[in-house]
Amino acid sequence: MITRPQELGQIRRALKRSRVVALIGPRQCGKTTLARQIVPPDSPNYFDLEDPTSLARLAEPMTSFSTLRGVVVIDEVQRRPDLFPVLRVLADRKPLRARFLILGSASPALLRQSSESLAGRAETIPLSGFSLAETGAKQQNRHWLRGGFPRAFLARSNADSLAWRRQFIQTFVERDLPQLGINIPAQAMLRFWTMVAHYHGNIWSAAEPARSLGVSEPTVRRYLDALTGLFMVRQLQPWHENLGKRQVKSPKIYVRDSGLLHQLLGIRTDKELLSHPKCGASWEGYAVEEALKHFQPDEAYFWATHQGAELDLLLFKDGRRLGVEIKRMDAPTLTPSMRIAIENLRLDRLVILYPGSARYKLAKQVEVLPLATLAK
């Protein structure tokens, strides 16, 4: 079993300062496992809204919650949006008798209800699958191939991992989306998601997917926003400022979990991954996700100009600008594009992530780092 002390500590700290904490993320990413380390599932303070017994206990939610003390967990809370006004009333009680940890897939209904009913009372914590720091640097190749979903990563074999990911994707489009109130035909979404996988690491344009699916560009954007809101896809927005250059203003698209990306692309083994045309793009997306988890920036963008200069990640944190460039090569060097990015974006530091093992400096503010160092 892989422990997640950093996430567990983040949840505990949030519960100390906030009356309601919303732990949101895709299904099967580990939310319930973490919640059960805070409140045991057999406790009267634990409500699983997929369990008929818990649903029966919540026939009168105000009465059920009023007698409870300490931390109360409500799993799959998006199934009962009527609970949010109740939680608002209970969170305002003085003295405060209970704090609430609510878990749910990142549905639009969950986010809308929490923002309307729990404004100023709720703290939101997004959760994804295992990070490289949690699996360990020695597991980097396995983590890259299988992705971070616990059951996919921990499967006994690549075949078992593939079977789990295949079933996850099928269940997601056939059951999860309709349950979350997103009415998109399953086959249309599966075709679209596969198209997105082939766009992985590229600038997004809705025109081609719209033509291929025979739908309008606004419909395609709705599909993309649905996958983004459910943490399946990352739309990395472009950074642009008045530099006197034509800059790219469309987002870059990534399938957030590398294991799901490989499933959608039909990649089954390490050998197939290394020989696939999307190998470099897959590595870039994998490194982007790990960099964001490691640096935890306040804001994140990419930057590109129509003249060819680009930067994979522009991170803002504590008033400083950190650039991250990702290279899948043996020994990265300082390129003209990197020099332009340092000057034009006024970077305080530039980090180049690559799959090698040596750490070295290229200039005063430029350092080459093995991706594995992010696991330390």
C-alpha positions as CSV (number, residue, x, y, z in Angstrom):
1,M,0.0,0.0,0.0
2,I,1.2,3.5,-0.9
3,T,0.7,6.0,1.9
4,R,-0.2,9.6,1.1
5,P,1.0,11.6,4.2
6,Q,1.2,15.0,2.3
7,E,-2.4,14.8,1.1
8,L,-3.6,13.5,4.5
9,G,-1.8,16.4,6.2
10,Q,-3.3,18.9,3.8
11,I,-6.8,17.6,4.6
12,R,-6.3,17.7,8.4
13,R,-4.9,21.3,8.2
14,A,-7.9,22.4,6.1
15,L,-10.3,20.9,8.6
16,K,-8.8,22.9,11.4
17,R,-9.2,26.2,9.6
18,S,-12.4,25.6,7.5
19,R,-15.9,24.5,8.5
20,V,-16.4,22.6,5.3
21,V,-13.7,21.0,3.2
22,A,-14.6,19.6,-0.3
23,L,-12.2,16.9,-1.5
24,I,-12.9,16.6,-5.2
25,G,-11.4,14.6,-8.1
26,P,-12.1,11.8,-10.5
27,R,-13.5,8.5,-9.3
28,Q,-11.0,5.9,-8.1
29,C,-8.3,8.4,-7.4
30,G,-8.1,7.7,-3.6
31,K,-10.6,10.2,-2.0
32,T,-12.4,7.6,0.0
33,T,-9.2,5.9,1.2
34,L,-8.0,9.2,2.6
35,A,-11.3,10.1,4.2
36,R,-11.5,6.7,5.9
37,Q,-8.1,7.4,7.6
38,I,-9.8,10.4,9.2
39,V,-13.2,8.9,10.0
40,P,-13.6,5.1,10.0
41,P,-16.4,3.9,7.6
42,D,-18.3,2.2,10.5
43,S,-18.5,5.4,12.4
44,P,-21.9,7.2,12.8
45,N,-20.0,10.2,11.4
46,Y,-19.4,8.5,8.0
47,F,-22.1,8.8,5.3
48,D,-21.6,7.1,1.9
49,L,-24.4,8.3,-0.4
50,E,-24.0,5.2,-2.6
51,D,-24.9,3.1,0.4
52,P,-28.7,2.6,1.0
53,T,-28.2,2.6,4.8
54,S,-26.5,6.0,4.7
55,L,-29.3,7.3,2.5
56,A,-31.9,6.1,4.9
57,R,-30.1,7.8,7.8
58,L,-30.3,11.1,5.8
59,A,-34.1,11.0,5.4
60,E,-34.1,14.0,7.8
61,P,-30.6,15.5,7.3
62,M,-30.9,18.3,9.7
63,T,-31.9,15.9,12.5
64,S,-29.2,13.4,11.5
65,F,-26.4,15.9,11.5
66,S,-27.4,18.0,14.5
67,T,-26.4,15.4,17.1
68,L,-22.9,14.7,15.6
69,R,-19.6,16.0,16.9
70,G,-16.1,16.2,15.4
71,V,-15.5,15.5,11.7
72,V,-18.4,14.3,9.6
73,V,-17.6,12.7,6.2
74,I,-20.1,12.7,3.3
75,D,-19.0,10.6,0.4
76,E,-20.4,11.1,-3.2
77,V,-22.1,14.3,-2.0
78,Q,-23.1,15.3,-5.6
79,R,-25.9,12.7,-5.3
80,R,-27.7,14.9,-2.8
81,P,-27.4,18.6,-3.8
82,D,-30.2,19.3,-1.3
83,L,-27.7,18.8,1.5
84,F,-25.7,22.0,0.7
85,P,-28.2,24.4,2.3
86,V,-28.3,22.2,5.3
87,L,-24.5,22.2,5.6
88,R,-24.5,26.0,5.3
89,V,-26.8,26.2,8.4
90,L,-24.8,23.7,10.4
91,A,-21.5,25.4,9.4
92,D,-22.8,28.7,10.9
93,R,-23.7,27.2,14.3
94,K,-22.1,28.7,17.4
95,P,-20.4,27.0,19.0
96,L,-19.3,24.9,16.0
97,R,-20.1,21.3,16.9
98,A,-19.0,19.5,13.7
99,R,-16.8,20.1,10.6
100,F,-17.7,18.5,7.3
101,L,-15.4,16.7,4.9
102,I,-17.4,16.3,1.7
103,L,-16.2,14.0,-1.2
104,G,-17.3,13.9,-4.7
105,S,-16.4,13.6,-8.4
106,A,-15.8,17.1,-9.7
107,S,-19.3,17.6,-11.1
108,P,-20.5,21.0,-12.2
109,A,-23.4,20.5,-9.8
110,L,-21.0,20.0,-6.9
111,L,-19.0,23.1,-7.7
112,R,-22.0,25.2,-8.3
113,Q,-23.8,24.2,-5.2
114,S,-20.7,24.6,-3.0
115,S,-20.0,28.1,-4.4
116,E,-23.6,29.2,-4.0
117,S,-24.5,27.7,-0.6
118,L,-21.1,27.5,1.1
119,A,-19.4,30.7,0.0
120,G,-16.8,31.7,2.6
121,R,-17.3,28.5,4.5
122,A,-15.8,25.8,2.3
123,E,-12.2,25.0,1.3
124,T,-11.7,23.0,-1.9
125,I,-8.9,20.4,-2.3
126,P,-8.5,18.8,-5.7
127,L,-7.0,15.3,-5.6
128,S,-5.4,13.3,-8.4
129,G,-3.8,9.8,-8.6
130,F,-0.4,8.9,-7.2
131,S,2.4,11.3,-7.9
132,L,6.0,10.2,-8.7
133,A,6.9,11.5,-5.2
134,E,4.5,9.0,-3.7
135,T,5.4,6.0,-5.9
136,G,9.2,6.7,-5.7
137,A,11.7,7.5,-8.4
138,K,12.5,3.9,-9.0
139,Q,9.0,3.3,-10.3
140,Q,9.1,6.2,-12.8
141,N,8.8,4.0,-16.0
142,R,5.9,2.0,-14.5
143,H,4.2,5.2,-13.3
144,W,4.6,6.8,-16.7
145,L,3.2,3.8,-18.5
146,R,0.3,2.9,-16.2
147,G,-0.5,6.4,-14.8
148,G,-1.4,7.4,-11.2
149,F,-4.8,5.8,-10.6
150,P,-4.1,3.5,-7.6
151,R,-5.7,0.4,-9.1
152,A,-4.0,0.9,-12.5
153,F,-0.6,1.5,-10.9
154,L,-0.7,-1.3,-8.3
155,A,-2.1,-3.9,-10.7
156,R,-0.2,-7.2,-10.7
157,S,0.6,-7.0,-14.4
158,N,0.4,-4.6,-17.3
159,A,-2.5,-6.7,-18.7
160,D,-4.4,-6.3,-15.4
161,S,-3.6,-2.5,-15.5
162,L,-4.9,-2.3,-19.1
163,A,-8.1,-4.2,-18.2
164,W,-8.8,-1.8,-15.3
165,R,-8.1,1.3,-17.4
166,R,-10.3,0.0,-20.2
167,Q,-13.2,-0.6,-17.8
168,F,-12.7,2.8,-16.2
169,I,-13.0,4.6,-19.5
170,Q,-16.1,2.6,-20.4
171,T,-17.8,3.2,-17.1
172,F,-16.9,6.9,-17.1
173,V,-18.6,7.6,-20.5
174,E,-21.5,5.2,-20.0
175,R,-22.4,5.8,-16.3
176,D,-20.4,8.5,-14.6
177,L,-21.1,11.3,-17.0
178,P,-25.0,10.8,-17.0
179,Q,-24.9,10.5,-13.2
180,L,-23.1,13.8,-13.0
181,G,-25.8,15.5,-15.1
182,I,-23.6,15.7,-18.3
183,N,-25.8,14.4,-21.1
184,I,-23.4,13.5,-23.9
185,P,-23.8,10.2,-25.9
186,A,-21.3,7.6,-24.7
187,Q,-19.9,6.7,-28.1
188,A,-19.6,10.4,-29.1
189,M,-17.6,11.2,-25.9
190,L,-15.4,8.1,-26.4
191,R,-14.6,9.2,-30.0
192,F,-13.9,12.7,-28.9
193,W,-11.7,11.7,-26.0
194,T,-9.7,9.5,-28.3
195,M,-9.3,12.6,-30.6
196,V,-8.1,14.6,-27.7
197,A,-5.5,11.9,-26.9
198,H,-4.1,12.5,-30.5
199,Y,-4.0,16.2,-29.8
200,H,-2.1,15.6,-26.5
201,G,0.6,18.2,-26.2
202,N,-0.6,20.4,-29.1
203,I,-2.4,23.7,-29.4
204,W,-6.1,23.1,-29.4
205,S,-8.3,23.8,-32.4
206,A,-12.0,22.8,-32.3
207,A,-12.5,22.9,-36.1
208,E,-11.1,19.5,-37.0
209,P,-12.7,17.5,-34.2
210,A,-16.0,19.2,-35.0
211,R,-15.8,18.2,-38.7
212,S,-14.8,14.6,-37.7
213,L,-17.7,14.2,-35.3
214,G,-20.2,16.1,-37.5
215,V,-21.1,18.6,-34.7
216,S,-20.6,22.3,-34.2
217,E,-17.5,23.9,-32.7
218,P,-19.5,25.1,-29.6
219,T,-20.6,21.4,-29.0
220,V,-17.0,20.3,-29.2
221,R,-16.0,23.0,-26.8
222,R,-18.7,21.7,-24.4
223,Y,-17.3,18.2,-24.7
224,L,-13.8,19.5,-23.9
225,D,-15.0,21.6,-20.9
226,A,-16.8,18.5,-19.6
227,L,-13.6,16.4,-19.6
228,T,-11.6,19.4,-18.2
229,G,-14.1,19.9,-15.3
230,L,-13.9,16.2,-14.4
231,F,-10.1,16.3,-14.2
232,M,-9.6,14.0,-17.3
233,V,-8.1,16.7,-19.5
234,R,-5.9,19.8,-18.7
235,Q,-6.3,22.9,-20.8
236,L,-3.1,24.7,-20.2
237,Q,-3.8,28.4,-21.0
238,P,-1.3,30.6,-22.9
239,W,0.4,33.5,-21.2
240,H,0.5,36.6,-23.3
241,E,1.6,40.2,-22.6
242,N,2.6,43.2,-24.7
243,L,6.0,42.0,-26.0
244,G,5.6,43.4,-29.5
245,K,5.4,39.8,-30.9
246,R,2.5,37.7,-32.2
247,Q,1.8,35.2,-29.4
248,V,-0.3,32.0,-29.4
249,K,-3.6,32.6,-27.6
250,S,-5.2,29.1,-27.8
251,P,-4.7,26.5,-25.0
252,K,-2.5,23.4,-25.0
253,I,-4.3,20.1,-24.4
254,Y,-3.2,17.2,-22.3
255,V,-4.8,14.0,-21.1
256,R,-4.0,14.4,-17.4
257,D,-3.3,10.8,-16.5
258,S,-0.6,9.2,-18.7
259,G,-2.1,5.7,-18.2
260,L,-5.5,6.8,-19.6
261,L,-3.6,8.5,-22.5
262,H,-1.8,5.3,-23.4
263,Q,-5.1,3.3,-23.2
264,L,-6.8,5.7,-25.6
265,L,-3.8,5.5,-28.0
266,G,-3.6,1.7,-27.8
267,I,-0.2,1.6,-26.1
268,R,0.2,-1.5,-24.0
269,T,3.9,-2.0,-23.1
270,D,7.1,0.0,-22.5
271,K,8.4,-1.1,-25.8
272,E,5.3,0.1,-27.7
273,L,5.4,3.4,-25.8
274,L,9.0,4.1,-26.7
275,S,8.4,3.4,-30.4
276,H,5.1,5.3,-30.6
277,P,4.9,8.7,-32.5
278,K,3.3,10.3,-29.4
279,C,6.1,9.1,-27.1
280,G,7.6,12.6,-26.8
281,A,4.2,14.3,-26.3
282,S,3.4,11.7,-23.7
283,W,6.6,12.4,-21.8
284,E,5.9,16.1,-22.0
285,G,2.4,15.7,-20.5
286,Y,3.7,13.4,-17.8
287,A,6.4,15.8,-16.8
288,V,4.0,18.8,-16.9
289,E,1.7,17.0,-14.3
290,E,4.6,16.1,-12.1
291,A,6.1,19.6,-12.2
292,L,2.7,21.1,-11.2
293,K,2.4,18.7,-8.3
294,H,5.9,19.4,-7.2
295,F,6.1,23.2,-7.5
296,Q,2.4,23.8,-6.6
297,P,2.3,27.2,-8.3
298,D,-0.2,30.0,-7.8
299,E,-0.7,30.2,-11.5
300,A,0.5,28.1,-14.5
301,Y,0.6,28.8,-18.2
302,F,2.6,28.0,-21.3
303,W,4.1,30.6,-23.7
304,A,4.6,30.5,-27.4
305,T,5.1,33.0,-30.2
306,H,4.3,32.6,-33.9
307,Q,8.0,33.2,-34.6
308,G,8.9,29.9,-32.9
309,A,9.9,30.8,-29.3
310,E,8.2,28.8,-26.6
311,L,8.2,27.7,-23.0
312,D,6.4,24.6,-21.8
313,L,5.5,26.0,-18.4
314,L,5.5,29.5,-17.0
315,L,4.8,29.2,-13.2
316,F,4.0,32.1,-10.9
317,K,4.7,31.5,-7.2
318,D,5.2,33.9,-4.4
319,G,5.7,36.7,-6.8
320,R,8.5,34.9,-8.7
321,R,8.5,33.6,-12.3
322,L,9.7,30.0,-12.8
323,G,10.1,28.6,-16.3
324,V,10.0,24.9,-17.0
325,E,11.2,23.4,-20.2
326,I,10.8,19.6,-20.9
327,K,13.2,17.7,-23.1
328,R,13.3,14.0,-23.9
329,M,17.0,13.8,-24.8
330,D,20.2,12.6,-23.2
331,A,21.9,16.0,-22.5
332,P,19.8,19.2,-23.0
333,T,21.6,22.4,-23.9
334,L,20.6,26.0,-23.7
335,T,18.7,26.9,-26.9
336,P,18.0,30.3,-28.5
337,S,14.3,29.8,-27.7
338,M,15.2,29.4,-24.0
339,R,17.3,32.6,-24.1
340,I,14.4,34.5,-25.6
341,A,12.0,33.2,-23.0
342,I,14.4,34.1,-20.1
343,E,14.7,37.7,-21.5
344,N,11.1,38.4,-22.7
345,L,9.4,36.8,-19.7
346,R,11.8,38.1,-17.1
347,L,12.3,34.6,-15.6
348,D,13.9,34.4,-12.2
349,R,14.8,30.8,-12.9
350,L,14.6,28.2,-15.7
351,V,14.5,24.5,-15.0
352,I,14.9,21.9,-17.8
353,L,13.4,18.5,-16.9
354,Y,14.7,15.4,-18.7
355,P,14.8,11.6,-18.2
356,G,18.5,11.4,-17.5
357,S,20.4,11.0,-14.2
358,A,22.8,14.0,-14.1
359,R,22.0,17.3,-12.6
360,Y,24.0,20.3,-14.0
361,K,23.9,24.1,-14.6
362,L,23.8,25.7,-18.0
363,A,23.9,29.3,-16.8
364,K,23.5,31.3,-13.7
365,Q,19.7,30.9,-13.5
366,V,19.3,27.8,-15.7
367,E,19.6,24.2,-14.3
368,V,19.0,20.8,-15.9
369,L,17.2,18.4,-13.6
370,P,16.3,14.7,-13.9
371,L,12.6,14.4,-13.6
372,A,13.2,11.8,-10.9
373,T,14.5,14.5,-8.6
374,L,10.9,15.8,-8.2
375,A,10.3,12.6,-6.3
376,K,12.6,13.6,-3.5
